[in-house]
């Protein structure tokens, strides 16, 4: 049985295909359209999923949409009626979109699927496509399905936390076998995800993409606003459930996230985007991060007590808060923890498909704990891949200078180049599903290099200087580098560096202004050490991603260091590269030194110079 899951029309559209319950392909639309967080129907992603298995829509048994739009519409109406007469302009704007587009999603989906079927079948008339059954899941059920069904566990508590679905913003489930039982939920407008987004907005970052920047900013600050937040904005109960004072927010009835009352509370207007970051914003970031962690830990303890389960699965946008995840892991509230790597709405396309398989079609489930990577996600390497033949054909067409090298000598050469301080674009195998680059579409560097963080941020990624980079470490060496006793294959856990690798700051250095601390060498792995001596760790497994593993091993043998810098292969505002064309274009536009396209090695110094045209940066809206 073949089931295609879809998420679309809000942000991060995606498609995911399962065949007889096995996850075989998944991708976000943004990787093909080159538009970050693309919300349109995922035609290209669905086309990829189907064509990768030599299928067309006519071969599918079902298509599943990840939520129920009418319930969302009901929530919008009730919320605006409750806030009336305030929010009138926002109501009119929202209704225009809904009445034109979203209220008729079923018809729209059928229209898009028919167009896709006709395109794939070569039917130019476009009237003969046979469509599969169209099903609708619920938003948090899709998140829960994405969290539990691919996990290694037969039984687990499941915690989903995001901005909002139809009504739910936080939901707790018990997964056992093929069953998912809803235990309780917290409904809109009381939302941990939207609370975090409100601070993201207030600190001048873009909502739905800047939350991870706020998380990265937090270690520069002091959590001096925690008491103020808990006194005025949120009432946190002992069990972790919460209630927001909506007088401080406007996301439920306006175009802004926060109200004037919020500004008065912190005695400052919201920061304008791209303006100076002050210690005030860093302290705000540290404060909301501390509040978020307190809620997540309390909810987890409650869920453990209520279910007796020893395993925990996480999903929803809040589950991408890897600092909170790391603290949850170290608290050992649960014996084991698994987090869906595509925890946002993109992953809900996969969750919806799995819900249809196990619940609608009542198919049994076999946890994949013994498979590579310990789960059913195949290392999240579920996107398109390109052969050496396809890559050579492209490089020849543009007369690029390259050398084809077999794996073993290629890895030795790359280890040498990395040791020399070169920055390497690494295009390898299948593209990742989810927001993280995991060794499929990555930019790599030497973690020991003191200059690497600033070089990568300012000359290659063109992004804010305060943002840290993540380490990719050989799985068996992780505990020698970090205080981490579990695998973190999806870069979703922040862990402290081992004490013996850290270089303590002097009393004088500790008095430096937040971002000035970046210039201080804080460890033997300065390129991946955040100012609080932590790192967002990816452990690399030999069976899940053997070529990436073997490259790091070659670097380890040459230098004694089993850790590389691993950041996504893109520039600021650009989706992660998908094709060899995307990768070569990014390579030539930035100050990257080396590009590897499977077995093709390209050195920047050997390429034909391109005309410097900085206008290309305008192709990508800053995130």
ZAMARGU-4260 file (C-alpha; in steps of 0.2 Angstrom, whole numbers, plus 5000, padded with zeros to 4 digits):
<rodrens>
0) 5000/5000/5000 | 5007/5017/4995 | 5002/5033/5005 | 5008/5051/5001 | 5007/5063/5016
5) 5006/5082/5012 | 5008/5098/5023 | 5005/5114/5015 | 4997/5132/5015 | 5005/5138/5031
10) 5024/5136/5031 | 5037/5123/5027 | 5026/5113/5014 | 5032/5095/5012 | 5028/5078/5005
15) 5032/5061/5012 | 5029/5044/5004 | 5027/5027/5014 | 5026/5010/5005 | 5018/4996/5016
20) 5022/5007/5031 | 5041/5010/5027 | 5047/5027/5025 | 5054/5028/5007 | 5055/5047/5003
25) 5052/5064/5010 | 5057/5082/5005 | 5052/5100/5008 | 5046/5110/4994 | 5058/5125/4998
30) 5073/5114/4992 | 5065/5114/4974 | 5057/5131/4973 | 5072/5139/4982 | 5060/5149/4992
35) 5063/5148/5011 | 5049/5140/5021 | 5039/5139/5005 | 5020/5137/5009 | 5013/5132/4992
40) 5007/5115/4987 | 5022/5104/4987 | 5021/5099/4969 | 5040/5097/4966 | 5042/5087/4983
45) 5028/5076/4979 | 5034/5073/4961 | 5051/5068/4968 | 5044/5056/4981 | 5033/5047/4968
50) 5046/5047/4954 | 5060/5040/4966 | 5049/5025/4967 | 5043/5025/4949 | 5025/5029/4954
55) 5012/5042/4949 | 4998/5049/4959 | 4987/5035/4950 | 4997/5022/4959 | 4994/5028/4976
60) 4981/5021/4988 | 4978/5037/4998 | 4984/5055/5000 | 4983/5062/5018 | 4983/5080/5022
65) 4991/5084/5039 | 4977/5094/5047 | 4958/5098/5046 | 4956/5115/5039 | 4938/5117/5045
70) 4943/5115/5063 | 4956/5129/5061 | 4943/5140/5053 | 4932/5137/5068 | 4946/5142/5079
75) 4949/5158/5070 | 4930/5163/5070 | 4928/5160/5089 | 4945/5169/5093 | 4940/5184/5083
80) 4922/5184/5090 | 4929/5183/5107 | 4941/5198/5104 | 4928/5209/5095 | 4928/5223/5092
85) 4947/5223/5092 | 4956/5214/5078 | 4944/5220/5065 | 4957/5223/5052 | 4966/5207/5055
90) 4950/5198/5054 | 4946/5205/5037 | 4963/5201/5030 | 4962/5183/5037 | 4944/5180/5030
95) 4950/5186/5013 | 4963/5172/5012 | 4951/5159/5020 | 4937/5163/5008 | 4948/5163/4993
100) 4959/5148/4996 | 4960/5139/5013 | 4941/5136/5015 | 4941/5125/5000 | 4957/5115/5003
105) 4949/5099/4998 | 4945/5105/4981 | 4962/5114/4979 | 4971/5098/4984 | 4962/5088/4971
110) 4965/5101/4958 | 4984/5101/4962 | 4985/5082/4963 | 4976/5080/4946 | 4988/5093/4938
115) 5003/5083/4946 | 4995/5066/4939 | 4993/5073/4922 | 5010/5081/4922 | 5018/5064/4927
120) 5008/5054/4915 | 5011/5066/4900 | 4993/5070/4898 | 4993/5087/4890 | 4974/5088/4890
125) 4974/5087/4909 | 4957/5079/4911 | 4960/5060/4913 | 4969/5058/4929 | 4963/5045/4942
130) 4965/5052/4960 | 4967/5041/4975 | 4957/5042/4991 | 4960/5059/5000 | 4961/5059/5019
135) 4963/5072/5033 | 4972/5069/5049 | 4973/5082/5063 | 4988/5093/5066 | 4994/5087/5083
140) 4989/5069/5079 | 5001/5071/5064 | 5014/5078/5075 | 5012/5063/5087 | 5012/5051/5073
145) 5029/5058/5066 | 5036/5057/5084 | 5030/5039/5089 | 5029/5028/5073 | 5047/5030/5067
150) 5054/5029/5084 | 5063/5014/5091 | 5050/5011/5105 | 5036/4999/5106 | 5028/5010/5120
155) 5032/5028/5124 | 5024/5044/5131 | 5023/5057/5117 | 5024/5076/5120 | 5020/5088/5105
160) 5023/5107/5107 | 5021/5120/5094 | 5013/5136/5090 | 4995/5130/5086 | 4987/5117/5075
165) 4968/5117/5074 | 4965/5121/5092 | 4979/5112/5102 | 4996/5120/5106 | 5002/5106/5117
170) 4997/5088/5118 | 5001/5073/5127 | 4999/5055/5120 | 5003/5037/5125 | 5009/5027/5110
175) 5009/5008/5111 | 5010/4996/5096 | 5000/5004/5082 | 4989/5014/5094 | 4991/5033/5099
180) 4980/5038/5113 | 4977/5057/5117 | 4979/5060/5136 | 4976/5079/5136 | 4980/5095/5127
185) 4982/5114/5130 | 4972/5124/5118 | 4975/5141/5109 | 4978/5155/5113 | 4989/5148/5127
190) 5004/5142/5118 | 5022/5139/5123 | 5027/5140/5104 | 5019/5156/5102 | 5026/5163/5118
195) 5043/5159/5112 | 5039/5167/5095 | 5032/5183/5104 | 5050/5185/5111 | 5058/5181/5094
200) 5047/5195/5087 | 5051/5207/5101 | 5070/5204/5099 | 5069/5208/5081 | 5069/5191/5073
205) 5057/5183/5060 | 5044/5173/5067 | 5044/5154/5062 | 5062/5155/5057 | 5071/5166/5070
210) 5067/5156/5085 | 5083/5146/5084 | 5093/5163/5083 | 5085/5168/5100 | 5090/5151/5107
215) 5108/5154/5101 | 5108/5172/5108 | 5102/5166/5125 | 5119/5160/5132 | 5126/5178/5130
220) 5113/5185/5142 | 5108/5183/5160 | 5090/5177/5164 | 5086/5192/5174 | 5068/5194/5167
225) 5062/5176/5172 | 5052/5182/5188 | 5045/5197/5178 | 5039/5185/5164 | 5031/5173/5177
230) 5023/5186/5187 | 5015/5195/5172 | 5015/5184/5156 | 5013/5166/5161 | 5006/5156/5175
235) 5015/5140/5176 | 5006/5126/5186 | 5016/5113/5196 | 5012/5100/5182 | 5019/5111/5168
240) 5002/5117/5161 | 5001/5135/5159 | 4990/5150/5156 | 4995/5166/5146 | 4989/5183/5150
245) 4983/5188/5133 | 4983/5207/5137 | 5001/5206/5133 | 4999/5198/5116 | 4991/5202/5100
250) 4995/5186/5089 | 4977/5180/5092 | 4969/5196/5085 | 4981/5207/5076 | 4996/5208/5064
255) 5009/5209/5078 | 5014/5196/5091 | 5015/5208/5106 | 5004/5222/5113 | 5009/5239/5119
260) 5007/5232/5137 | 5021/5220/5133 | 5032/5235/5127 | 5028/5244/5144 | 5032/5229/5154
265) 5050/5228/5147 | 5051/5247/5145 | 5056/5247/5127 | 5048/5245/5110 | 5051/5229/5100
270) 5068/5229/5091 | 5068/5233/5073 | 5076/5219/5062 | 5094/5221/5058 | 5097/5234/5071
275) 5110/5233/5085 | 5108/5219/5097 | 5110/5225/5115 | 5113/5216/5131 | 5095/5219/5135
280) 5090/5207/5121 | 5102/5194/5126 | 5095/5194/5144 | 5077/5193/5137 | 5083/5178/5126
285) 5091/5170/5141 | 5075/5173/5152 | 5062/5165/5139 | 5074/5151/5136 | 5074/5147/5155
290) 5055/5148/5156 | 5053/5137/5141 | 5065/5124/5149 | 5056/5125/5166 | 5039/5121/5157
295) 5046/5107/5146 | 5054/5098/5161 | 5038/5100/5172 | 5028/5093/5157 | 5039/5078/5155
300) 5039/5074/5174 | 5020/5075/5173 | 5019/5063/5158 | 5031/5051/5166 | 5020/5050/5182
305) 5004/5049/5172 | 5009/5035/5160 | 5023/5026/5169 | 5031/5025/5152 | 5050/5024/5152
310) 5053/5031/5134 | 5048/5049/5128 | 5045/5055/5110 | 5045/5073/5106 | 5038/5083/5091
315) 5032/5100/5086 | 5042/5116/5083 | 5047/5117/5101 | 5055/5100/5100 | 5068/5109/5089
320) 5074/5118/5105 | 5089/5108/5107 | 5095/5117/5123 | 5079/5111/5132 | 5081/5094/5124
325) 5098/5092/5131 | 5093/5097/5149 | 5078/5085/5147 | 5090/5071/5143 | 5102/5075/5157
330) 5088/5076/5170 | 5085/5057/5166 | 5066/5059/5168 | 5064/5045/5155 | 5076/5031/5152
335) 5077/5035/5133 | 5071/5049/5122 | 5068/5051/5103 | 5065/5067/5094 | 5058/5068/5076
340) 5071/5076/5066 | 5058/5086/5055 | 5049/5091/5071 | 5040/5106/5062 | 5025/5105/5051
345) 5036/5097/5037 | 5037/5082/5047 | 5019/5082/5049 | 5017/5076/5031 | 5026/5060/5036
350) 5016/5059/5052 | 5000/5060/5043 | 5005/5046/5031 | 5009/5035/5046 | 4993/5039/5055
355) 4983/5034/5039 | 4993/5017/5038 | 4992/5012/5056 | 4975/5020/5062 | 4964/5022/5046
360) 4970/5005/5038 | 4974/4997/5055 | 4991/4990/5050 | 5002/4983/5063 | 5019/4992/5068
365) 5036/4984/5071 | 5048/4996/5080 | 5065/4998/5071 | 5076/4998/5086 | 5088/4986/5078
370) 5090/4995/5061 | 5103/5007/5056 | 5101/5023/5066 | 5090/5015/5079 | 5074/5021/5070
375) 5064/5021/5054 | 5070/5038/5048 | 5085/5031/5038 | 5096/5045/5046 | 5083/5058/5038
380) 5092/5055/5022 | 5076/5054/5012 | 5078/5067/4998 | 5085/5067/4981 | 5102/5060/4976
385) 5113/5062/4961 | 5125/5050/4952 | 5143/5053/4948 | 5137/5052/4930 | 5124/5066/4932
390) 5136/5077/4941 | 5150/5075/4928 | 5137/5079/4914 | 5133/5095/4923 | 5151/5100/4927
395) 5156/5097/4909 | 5141/5107/4903 | 5148/5123/4912 | 5166/5119/4909 | 5170/5117/4927
400) 5187/5111/4932 | 5186/5095/4943 | 5195/5079/4947 | 5186/5063/4950 | 5194/5053/4965
405) 5189/5037/4973 | 5183/5037/4990 | 5198/5032/5000 | 5210/5045/4992 | 5197/5058/4992
410) 5194/5057/5010 | 5213/5058/5014 | 5214/5073/5002 | 5199/5082/5011 | 5207/5078/5028
415) 5222/5087/5022 | 5213/5102/5015 | 5202/5103/5031 | 5218/5102/5042 | 5225/5117/5032
420) 5210/5128/5037 | 5200/5126/5020 | 5181/5127/5020 | 5173/5112/5011 | 5156/5111/5003
425) 5151/5093/5005 | 5137/5086/4993 | 5135/5068/4997 | 5121/5055/4994 | 5103/5059/4998
430) 5097/5076/5004 | 5091/5078/5022 | 5073/5079/5027 | 5071/5092/5040 | 5080/5108/5045
435) 5097/5101/5049 | 5111/5097/5037 | 5118/5080/5043 | 5131/5076/5031 | 5121/5076/5015
440) 5122/5094/5010 | 5134/5102/5023 | 5148/5115/5024 | 5163/5108/5034 | 5178/5115/5043
445) 5191/5111/5056 | 5183/5113/5073 | 5200/5117/5081 | 5203/5132/5070 | 5201/5148/5081
450) 5196/5159/5065 | 5183/5146/5058 | 5167/5152/5066 | 5170/5170/5060 | 5176/5165/5043
455) 5161/5154/5040 | 5148/5167/5048 | 5154/5182/5039 | 5162/5176/5022 | 5152/5161/5018
460) 5136/5160/5027 | 5134/5180/5027 | 5125/5178/5044 | 5125/5186/5061 | 5142/5184/5070
465) 5135/5178/5087 | 5128/5162/5079 | 5137/5146/5084 | 5141/5131/5073 | 5138/5113/5077
470) 5150/5099/5078 | 5149/5082/5069 | 5158/5069/5079 | 5161/5051/5077 | 5148/5042/5087
475) 5160/5031/5097 | 5171/5047/5101 | 5156/5058/5107 | 5159/5055/5125 | 5177/5059/5124
480) 5172/5077/5117 | 5156/5080/5126 | 5146/5077/5142 | 5134/5065/5132 | 5130/5047/5135
485) 5117/5045/5121 | 5117/5046/5102 | 5112/5063/5094 | 5111/5058/5076 | 5099/5073/5071
490) 5109/5087/5079 | 5094/5090/5092 | 5104/5089/5108 | 5115/5102/5116 | 5128/5095/5128
495) 5143/5103/5137 | 5160/5100/5131 | 5171/5089/5142 | 5180/5099/5155 | 5197/5094/5149
500) 5194/5102/5132 | 5188/5118/5140 | 5199/5134/5143 | 5192/5144/5158 | 5190/5162/5155
505) 5199/5174/5167 | 5189/5185/5179 | 5193/5200/5167 | 5187/5190/5152 | 5171/5185/5160
510) 5167/5204/5162 | 5167/5206/5143 | 5151/5211/5134 | 5141/5196/5127 | 5147/5195/5109
515) 5165/5200/5114 | 5167/5184/5122 | 5167/5176/5105 | 5185/5182/5102 | 5191/5172/5118
520) 5197/5155/5114 | 5186/5145/5126 | 5191/5127/5121 | 5202/5116/5111 | 5187/5115/5099
525) 5184/5134/5097 | 5174/5134/5081 | 5160/5124/5089 | 5161/5130/5107 | 5147/5142/5112
530) 5150/5155/5125 | 5143/5144/5138 | 5154/5129/5134 | 5141/5119/5125 | 5138/5113/5108
535) 5124/5106/5097 | 5130/5089/5094 | 5128/5077/5079 | 5134/5060/5082 | 5139/5051/5065
540) 5136/5033/5063 | 5146/5022/5051 | 5131/5012/5045 | 5119/5027/5043 | 5130/5039/5033
545) 5146/5029/5029 | 5154/5042/5017 | 5152/5056/5030 | 5158/5044/5044 | 5174/5039/5034
550) 5178/5057/5030 | 5178/5062/5048 | 5188/5046/5052 | 5201/5051/5040 | 5202/5068/5048
555) 5203/5060/5065 | 5218/5049/5060 | 5227/5064/5052 | 5224/5076/5067 | 5219/5066/5082
560) 5202/5076/5082 | 5186/5066/5079 | 5176/5082/5076 | 5172/5093/5062 | 5161/5109/5060
565) 5145/5105/5051 | 5134/5118/5045 | 5120/5118/5032 | 5125/5121/5013 | 5117/5138/5010
570) 5119/5156/5013 | 5108/5166/5025 | 5090/5166/5019 | 5093/5152/5006 | 5086/5135/5007
575) 5099/5121/5009 | 5105/5116/4992 | 5097/5102/4983 | 5105/5099/4966 | 5123/5100/4960
580) 5118/5116/4951 | 5113/5124/4968 | 5129/5118/4976 | 5140/5125/4962 | 5131/5141/4962
585) 5133/5143/4981 | 5151/5138/4980 | 5156/5151/4967 | 5146/5165/4976 | 5154/5163/4993
590) 5172/5162/4999 | 5171/5143/5001 | 5188/5135/4996 | 5183/5117/4990 | 5168/5109/4983
595) 5165/5090/4983 | 5151/5083/4973 | 5150/5065/4977 | 5167/5059/4970 | 5171/5076/4960
600) 5183/5087/4969 | 5183/5106/4964 | 5196/5119/4970 | 5190/5137/4970 | 5207/5143/4963
605) 5205/5132/4948 | 5188/5138/4943 | 5184/5152/4930 | 5182/5168/4939 | 5164/5174/4939
610) 5158/5192/4938 | 5156/5199/4955 | 5137/5203/4956 | 5132/5206/4974 | 5113/5208/4968
615) 5112/5189/4969 | 5110/5191/4988 | 5093/5199/4985 | 5087/5182/4978 | 5085/5177/4996
620) 5074/5186/5009 | 5084/5187/5025 | 5078/5176/5038
</rodrens>
